[in-house]
């Protein structure tokens, strides 16, 4: 703790001593940033936050978050073709990234993470990404970062309907609808989707078992079907511009066959399946009429998984969540907030003993503050303490700073920095699974250091946003399941993740032509520097974490036409502790769309090609991935009233 306070003091002194310059930046640059990140960034100066553009969200609306992240961000997602995808943000484990819906972290309480392929892009209006530790804001699990799923309040006056139909290769189908009804004061938004894919793609199978003839044989994927359906229902009421109630329920039913690997697929007989049902509800009341504002939220989450239709092997949990928060902006340069968040969790897992765990309760107390000096330096402080039933969770502070090094009428250059402690309480499975759970586990404990530069240039016909971030993350008590005669979870490692990220986003208006160019690159060495296990590997890149990763996106809009292309590079990865390497690969996609008008109603017709160059690659060893595929979509935007 003393080291944290010392480093925080040095950071403040270093930034405060920088040479001050005149503030003359065009308001359009600053206002755009505030509107984009206001709810997340107000108390997190220096944090690296990114919003996925609405255009990119629409281009990936046919699938889950896995496709969106791999195509348009420098984030690696380990996945196969059969409906299982896990995130590796900055080289951390899947359960080190929180997925936030309203005031809920929807990650599984048993596994600790979410299947990224079953979080549908279509249901949400926006997606914000936070890179680096955010446990002081989001609580347990946010060691690598956080994802915020956004629902935009339109306060519809009338009725409008949006719908989409997509047909694609290998039996892909998407049907979606969004219905907006309201009178400007109250609003109902209904979002529905149904997604299905047979996944019977052809591929060359090299795992024939024939030692005399090692040539690949033509094969077709079996047992990898996906069927997902979901609903998000919003009910919002606005008393006035500063007082409102917002409620949303998210129902999800995801089913997929467990994809057989290539050796098994060659002699396919049958496959197992997973059936997941989720209920997620969040409602909050906000009152911002007085100088002291307050927010009251309540939520509920039900998760249930059944393996291969065996009902007795149920893996389910229920949780109730409530939150009370007060905040006050003393003036435009100084403000604070404080709150309490309570969670009551009950497992319903066939492998747990009722004598070991009946329920668990968490209470988080947090305080946050921001201060701005000389219209140029902003500091934020976040403090959080979690209290967990029969478990010790660490105190979690974070300090952020943002300083404008240079501004004029067209551009701004900012220096950003964060120091943040993070933690993760072990999952229910880690502690209570059969006789292998380990109730003596310690919380994973991380420290994140980050320094960044952000340059923004803006004129009427040209805008560019460039970010360069360097980071260093040290996570102690890293939990892994290992075979010690029996499989068991242990605090085995200390892991260091470091590197840098470069991101650029440029818009250029040339007459009737609008160009958008985005470039991302991530260099991320991640190694275990200590390993308690005698067989454990140290000082080598962790498995399924590429050291190099990057992607590029280019789009051209001309009147009613849109043409785009994107490419993503994934570097070499180790697939196991024996150091076996998986080849790097580069995937390209492209598409074209045309907006159509019929009276006052709008339509959009689009055609896209994924894996344009028909690359043969693996994202998980021994599991086939589809080659070139095609997709045709028709979307409508109808104003009924």
N, C-alpha and C positions, 0 to 999 in steps of 0.2 A: 504494500500500500504506500509506503514511504517513497518507493521508486516511482510509483504512478504520480504522486503529488509533486515530486521533484521534476519529473519530465514535463508535467503540466505547467509548472511555473516557468521552466525554460522556454516552452513553446510560447507562452504569453509574452514573455520578455522579448523573445526574438521577433515575433510578429509586430508587437507594439513599437519596436524600435525602427521599423522600416520607414523609409522616406515617404512622407505624405504628399499627394498631388491633388490638383483641383478635380472636383467631381463634375464631369460634363458629358456623361454618357447619355445617349439617346434613351428616353424612357421606354421606347418600344422593346429594347433588349431586356431591361430589367423586369418589366411587367410580364413579358412572356414567361420568364423563368419563375416568377412568383406564382402565376396562375397554374403552371404545370406541376410544381412540387409543394405548393403551400402547405397542405395538410401533413406531409411527411417531413419536409425539410426545415420548417420553422424552428424546431428545437434540435436540429442536427446540422449545424454549420460544418462545412468541410466534408460531410459524408458524400460519397459518390453515388448519385442517383441517376437513373436513366428511365425515360418513358418510351415505350414502344409506340411508334407512330400508328395512327388509325389505319393508314394505308397498309402497313405491314401486318397489322392485326387482321385486316380483311383478306389479305393474300394467304394467310394461314388459318382462316376460319374453318376450314374443312377438317382439321385435326386437333391434336392436343398441344399443350405448351411445349412438349419436346421438340416438335417440328419448328415452332416459332423461335425457340431459344437457339437451336443449332444453326438455323439459317441466318439470324439477324443479330446475334450477340456473341461475344467471345466466351460463352459458357458451354462447357462440355456436358452432354447428357448421354449416359450409357444406355443403350436400348437395343432391343431386337425387333423383329417385324411383328411379333405376336402380342403386342399390347402391354409390355413392361418396360418402363423408362425411369431412370433415377438420375437426379441432378448431381453434379460435382462442381459447385461454385467455388472458384479459387482453390481447387484441389481438395476441398473438404469432403466429408462423407455426406450421403444423401440426407441424413437426419440432422445436418448442420445448417440447413436452409429452411426457414419458416415460410409457409404459404398462408397468407393472411386474407381473410374474407370478412370485411367489417372488423369487429373486435375479436375475431376468432382466428387462432392458428389451427388450420384444418388437418395438419399432419396426423397420421395414425398414432394413437397412444401406445399401440403394441409394437409397431415397427419403427416408429419415430419419423417416418417420411411419407411422401405422397407419390403415387404413380403419375408421372408427368403426362403420360399419354392419355390419361382419363380425366384431365382437367381441360375441358373444351374451351378453346379460344372464342368460339361463337357466342357464348353466353355473356361475355363481358365487354364493356365499353372501353376499357383501358387497362394497361398493365405497367406498373412501375417496378423497377428492379433496384435493390440496394446492395451494393458490393461491400463486403467487409462486415465486421462484427456489429451487431445491433441488439445484443441482449439487454442493454440498459434501457432500450425502448420497447422491444418485443418480448422479452423474457427468455425462458429456456429454449435452447436450440438454434438461436440465430448467431452461430459462430462464423459461418461463411458468408451469410447475407440473408436477404429476405425478398420475397415476392409479394406484391400487393395487387390483388384482383379488384378492379375498379368498376363501379356502377355509377353512371352519370345521372344526376337529377336534372331532367329536362323540363319539369313542371309544364307538361303538355296541356295545351288549351285546345281541345277537340279530340280527334281520333286519327291515328295513322297506323299503318301496318307495314312491316318489313318482312320479307320472306326470301328464302333461298333454296334452290334445288341443285344438287351437284351429283353428277355421275362420272365415275372414273374407272381406271383400269383395275383388274383383279377384284371385281365385284364391289368397288367402293361406292357408297351412297351416303349422301347427307341431305336431310330435310330439316329446315329450320324456320322459325317464325318468331317475330317480336311484335307485340300489340301494345300500343301506347294509348291510354285513355285518361282524360283529365279535364279540369276547368281552370287551370292555372293556380288553384289553391290545393286541390288534392290530385293525386296521380296514381294510376295503376299501370304497371309495366309487367307484361307476361312474356317470358322468353322460353321457347321450346326448341329442342333439337333431338334428332335421331341420327345416329351414325352407325354404319355397318360396312364391314369389309371382309371378303372371303380370304384374301391374301394367298391366292393360289398361283403365285408368280413362278415363272421358270427360272432356273439357275443351273450353273455348272457345278456339280458336286465332286470335289476331289477326294472325299473320304469314302472310297469304295471298299477298302480292305484288301484289294487285289495287289499283292506285292510284286507280281510279274508285270502288270500293266497299270502304271500309276497315272494314266491320263484321266482327266475328269470325265464324268458321264453326265448327259443331259438329265435333269431331274426337275420336279415341280413340287413346290412347297405344299405340305399337308398339315392339317391340324393347327392352323394359326388364325382362325377366324376371330373377329372382334364385333361386338354389338354393344353400343353405349347409347343411353338415352337420359335426358335430363330436363329439368325445369327450374327456372328462377322466377319467383313471383315477388314483385315489389309493391308495397303500399306506402305512399308518402303523403303527409299532410303538412301544409305550411300555414301556421297561424299568422305570420307576417314574415318580413324579410330576414328576421333575426331569431325566429323561434319555429321549430319544426320537429316532426317525428318521421323517422325513416325506418322501414322494416323490410326485410328480405328473407325468403326461405329458398333454399337451394336443395332440390331433390335430385339424386343421381343413382342410376342403376347401370353398373358396368359389368360386362361379361366378356371373357375371352378364353380361348383355348391356350394352353401353355405350349408354345411353339417347340416342337421337337428339334434337336440339333441335327446337323447334316448327316452324321453317321446313322442316327435313328430314322431320319426321314427316308433314307434309301430303302429301308425295310419296314415302312410304316404300317402299323396295325391300328393303334388307337392313341389318344392323348388325353391328359387330364384337363380340367377347366377350373377357372376361378370365377366366382360370382360375388360381386361387392354391391352393397346397398348403403347409401348415405343420406342422412337428413341433417341439414345445417341451417340454423335460424339465427338471425341477429336483428335486434331492434334497438334503436336508441332515440332518446329525446335530448334535444339541444336547446339551450336558452342563452342567447347572447345579447339580451336587451340591456343588461346592467353592466357596470364596469367589471363585476365579478361574474364570469360566465361559468356555466356548469353543464355537464353531459352525464346522462345516466343510460347505461346499456345493459341489455340482458340477452343471453344466447343459449342455444342448446345444440349439441352434436350427437348424432347416433351413427355408428359405423358397424357394419356386420359383413363378415366374409365367410363364405362356405366353400370348402375345397372339394371339387369333384362330386358335387351333389351329396356329400356325406353330411347330413344335418347334425349328427352328434359332434362333428368337429367344427363347432362354431367358434369364430374368433370375433368378438364384438365388444364394444365399449359405449358407454353413455357418459356425457358430461354436461353439467350446467355451468354457465359462466355469467358473472355479473361484474359491472365496472362502474365506479363513480369517479368523476374527474372534475376538478375546478381549475379555472385558469383566469389570469388577469394580465392584460397589457397595461402596465402602469403608465407608459407612454409609448410612442412609436419605437423607442430605442431600448426598452426594458420590459421584460415580462416573465411570467413563470406559470407553471401548472403543477398540480399534485393530484395523485389519485390512488385508489385501491382497486385491485382486480382479484376476484375470488373464483376458484374453480373447484367443483366437486365432481369426482370421476369414479365411475363404477365399471369394472371389467366383467365381461361375460365370456370367458375363454375356457375351453374344455381342458386345457393343460395346466390351469392354475388351481391351486388348492384354496378353498374358502378360508382355511385356517391361517394361510399366509397373507392373503390380501382380500379384503372385502370392499374397501373404497380407499380413495386417496384425496387429500385436500391440499390445494395450493392457495396461498395468499401473497400477492405481490404489492408492495408499497413503493411508490416512485415519486420523484420530484425532478422537474426539469426547469431550466431557466435559459433565457437568451439576453444578451446585451450587445448594443451596437455603439461604437465609438468613432467619432469624427466622420460619420457617413461612409466609413471605409472598412473598418474592422468589426467583425461580428464574432462573438464567442458564445458557445452553448455548453451547458453542463447538464448531464443526466445521471441520476443516482437511483439505483433500484436494489431492493432487498426482497428475496423470495423466501417464504416459509413453507416447508413441505412436510407432510406427515412422515415422521420417523426418518427424516433425511436432512442433512445439512447442505444448504445451497449457499454459494458464495455471494458476498456483497459485490455489486456490479456497477462501477462508475464508467463514465465516458466523457471526454472533453473534445470539442470540435472548434475549429477556427477557420475563418475565411477572410482574406485580406485582398483588397483591390490594389494591385501594384500599379496599374496604369488604366486611365480612362480618357476618352475623348468623345466627340460627337458620333463616331462610327464604331468604336471598339472598346473592349474591356479585357484586361488580363488579370486573373485572380489566382492567388496562392491559397490552397486548401490543405488542411491537416486534421487528422483525428488520432486520438489515443483512446482505446476502448477495451475494456475487459469483457469477456463473454463466458458463457457456461452452458452445459446441457445436463439436465437431470436424466439418468439412465431410463430407458423405456421400461414399460411393464414386462415385456419379454426378457429384457436383459436381467431383470431382477427376480421374476417369478415363474418363468417357463419350466414346468415340470420339476425334475430334480436338478436341472442344469442351470436354472436361473441363479444369479449371484446377488443376494440382498446386501452384500458388503461392498458393492461397487461405490466408488467415489464419483462425484460430478466431474465431467470433463471441464477443463479450466483453460481458457485461452486469453491471449493478449494480442491486440491488433494495433499496428503502427502504420500510418498512411500519410503520404505527402503527394500533392497533386497540383497541376497547373491547368487552368481552363481559360482558353482564349475565344472570345466571341466577336465576330465582325458582322456588322449589319448595315446595309444600305437598301434603297428601295427595290433594286433588282437582284441583289446578291446577299446571301446570309450564310455564315459558316460558324460552326461550333466545334472546337478542337479540345480534346481532353487527354492528358497524360498523367497517369497515376502510378506511383511506386508503393508497394506494400510489403509488410513483413508480419507474419502471423505465427505465434508459438502456442501450440495446444498441448497441454499436459494431461495425463490420465486418459489418453485416447482409448476408447473401448473397441475391442474386437472380439469376435467369437473364434476360438481356436480349439483344436483337439488336444486336450491334455489327458488322453485316455478316454475321456468323454468330452463332447463339445460343451464349452462353457464360455460365458462372457467374462472378460478380464480387462482391468486397466493396464494395457500392455505397453503403450508407446508414448513418447513425446515426439510430436510431428511439427516440422517447420515448413510453412508455405510462404514463398516470397516471389517477387517478380514485378512486372509492370504491364500496364494495359494502355493501349492507344485507341482512341475512338474519334471519328470525325463524322460530321453531318453537314452537308452543303446543299443549299438550294440556289438555283440560278434561273431567273426569268429572262428569256430571250424572245421578245415579242409574244407570240401565241404559244411558245414552247416553255414548259416548266421542267427543269432537270433537277433530280435529287440524287445525290451520290453519298453513300455511307461506306466507311471503311473501319473495320475492327481488327485489332491484333492483340494477342495475349501470350506473354512469355511467363511460364509458371512452374519453376522447379519446386517439387513437393517431396520431402524426404522424412523418414523416421530417423531422428538423431539418437534416440534411445529406444531399446526394445527389451522388455523383461524376459520374453520368451527366448530360450536358447536357440531355437530354430528360426527366430525372426530375423528379417533383413533390415539393415540400416544403411543410410547414405546411398540409397538408390530411389529413383522416382517411384512413387506409389503406383499400384496397379490401377489401370483404367483411368489414368490422369495424363493427358497429353501435355508435354512441355511447351509445344508450339500449337497455336490455334488462331485462325483468322477467317474473316469473311468480308465480302464486298457486295454492295447492292447499288444498282443503277436503274432509275426509272425516267421515262419521258412522257409527259402529258402534253397533248396538243388538242385543244378543244374537247371533244367528247371521247378521245382515244387515250389509252394508257398502254405503254409497252414497258416491260421491265425484264431484268435478268439479275440473278444473284449467284454467287459461288461461295462455297465454304470449304476450308482446308482443316483437316484434323490430323495432327502429327502422330508419330509412333507412340504406342502405348504398350506397357507390360501387361500381360493377361494373368500372370500368376506369380507366386513367390519364387519359382524356378528361373525367372527372367526371360521367359519366352515372349518374343516381340510380335506385335501386330502391325501390319504395314500402314503407313499413312495413306490418306485418300483425299481427293478433291471432288466435290459434287457441284454440279451446275443445274440451275432451274431457270425457266423463262416463261413468259406469258404475255397475253394481250387482252385488253378488255375494251368494251365500247358502251358508253352510256346512251340510252335511248329515251325518247320522250313520246308519250301518247297523251295528248292534251296536257293536263297538269301533273300527270303521274309519271314516275321515273322507273326505268328498268336498267339493268346492267347485265351484259352478256360477256362472259370471260372464258378463255381457253388457256390452259397452262400445261407445261411439260416438266416433270420432276426427273432428276438424274438424266439430264439431256444426253450426256455422253455415254450412257449405259455402263457406268463403272461397276465392276465386280469388287465388292468390298465387304468387310465384316466390322460391325461396331461392338459385337461381343463374340469372342472366339467360338468357332464351330456353328454359329447361327447365320443362316443366309439372310440377305437383305434384297429387296426388290430392285430390278434394273429400271430401265426407262418406263415411265408411266404417263398417262394422259388424264386430263380432268376438264370437264365442261360444266359451267355453272351459269344459272340464270337467277338474278336477284331482282326484287321489286321494292319500291318505296312508294306506298300509296297513301295519299291524304284523303281519308274518308269524309271527315267533317272539318 
